[in-house]
Amino acid sequence: MADDNNISSYLFFVEIDGIETARFQKCEGLEAETSVFEYEEGGGEVHRFKGRTRFPNIILEKGITDNDSLFNWFKDTCLKNKKLERKNGSVVLKDLQDNEVKRWNFFRAFPCRWIGPKLDYKDPSTFAVERIEIAHEGIEVDNDSEPQEYNNWFHIGRDMSEETNFIGAEEASIGDSVYYDNYGNPSSDPNVVTGQNMGEITLQPRYFNQRDFSATFGDNFGNNACAATALLNEISEQYTENTGMQMTDEQANLAMSAAVNSGNVSSIDANINSWEGAANDMWRSTGEEGRFTYGGENPTATIYAEDVDNNGIPEHFTNSNGNGTYHDPWNGETGTVGDTQLQQSGLGPTRTLTYSRGRE
């Protein structure tokens, strides 16, 4: 590990999947920025919350050589009709004695732009350079050693005692069964993704329990909040689809508070006074664009209304999983729709909403 003296920034190279690819003249884009959104309460108090973290493309520039490995990666990934080939890599900084000082590891990356040299016979002093841009899904700042491989992918957070920061994902403890989150991190939690193919990773949305809201709104609210929580779970699904992130507990409470403060959800018994109004209250609180409308020919959200007593009045609401099953916001269990008695009169067996992108 180097001391605290200033380190020159010109001695660096790039590794792709642990193999030194090329030495570059310039590197830009080692950044991470988290957006901040505000929510104003009825009394005028403004709360600030963290939103989506974005990672700019890494831009690499080098002189023309006979090393075409990065261009070939770009060609195979973007110019040919092939499956997207993601790789992990590092930008490695060295000192004057050629000792590694620091590395910036990037994950699940692919090249998205290649720029060839600008050729000008009028300026013989200009060197021919090429640039390549690499899109990726997270950065790890590593001061000590090279990333270790885990099933041919770099294992993030290999030792909690090491001086390693990973921006964009949580540390994961590894058990006997290995799954991966949307950043390629190993995890023992089978619910972190659907499937184990790294090229087909989909982050699952959070589903909340209605009694999670008892602490904020009271037990009567929590015990009766099946409809409001089912609606919030649909908002959570859309949020994950749009952002690639899971809704947090803080965001869920903020969304429910927005619907309660507007009066579209009753603060006493959690009754929904306006499905469309409550949905848009919750959605606006996330800071994302778009809106929900009630109904629609191709709804994006479906909630089942159970009429257990067959009296035309729904006693419970559950989320549709889209495959003939439902998620119960009371206990988090999954059941088969055919095993329940759905409302047949009034508004019918479902409450549906349709999401559309763009500003309201």
Disulfide bonds with the S-S distance in Angstrom:
none
